[in-house]
Amino acid sequence: MARTLENLTPVGNDGHSIEMPLSTWLTATAVLATVVATTLAAWVRIPLPFTPVPVTMQSFVVLLSAACLGRARGGMAQLLYVAFGSFGLPIFAGVTVAGPYLLGPTGGYIIGFVAAAFFVGHAASRRSDYGPMAIMMMFVAGTTLIFIPGLVWLASWMQTSLQQTVALGLLPFLPGALLKIGVASWIYTRLQRRLRYLFA
């Protein structure tokens, strides 16, 4: 099982795992830091003239933080991000005032952040020795979980056909998504085995 921030278990001299749960304050710090990072990534926003969906760095933060934090903490961070934004904090991409942002055209992608965080966090927690290809496939699956609800909601909001929805909400973002997956995979490949020692 991987030694993520959710389950840091260094191995003793006898080969058995030594349980070292994170303290409450450190857990809160890690979760809130992820919320802040997701917010900052939303502000790195490139609007496209032909679609209401902007380019942001949020999926990169969601994938990498979930792999590092694990299922519970990674998922909780994204749940808090959605909750804070729903309660009126201007933390979603392009939002400067409170409003029903989740009901807009990009609301489905934000919901997808939660699904992706839980999935990637669970997958990463299972092992600490994934190879680069396995990590990349894990992040591809997580990205897919962001796009699926995003496209479904976008089609409903814009009343577009499947072909139009894909053209507006998927194809323009594939190159960037692949780049973010590649960078996140490269970072996590080198980070996963060191996570167990962070709080030793």
PyMOL commands that set and color helices and strands:
alter all, ss='L'
color gray80, all
select helices_A, chain A and resi 24-43+58-69+71-86+101-103+107-125+132-158+162-169+171-191+195-197
alter helices_A, ss='H'
color red, helices_A
deselect
rebuild
show_as cartoon
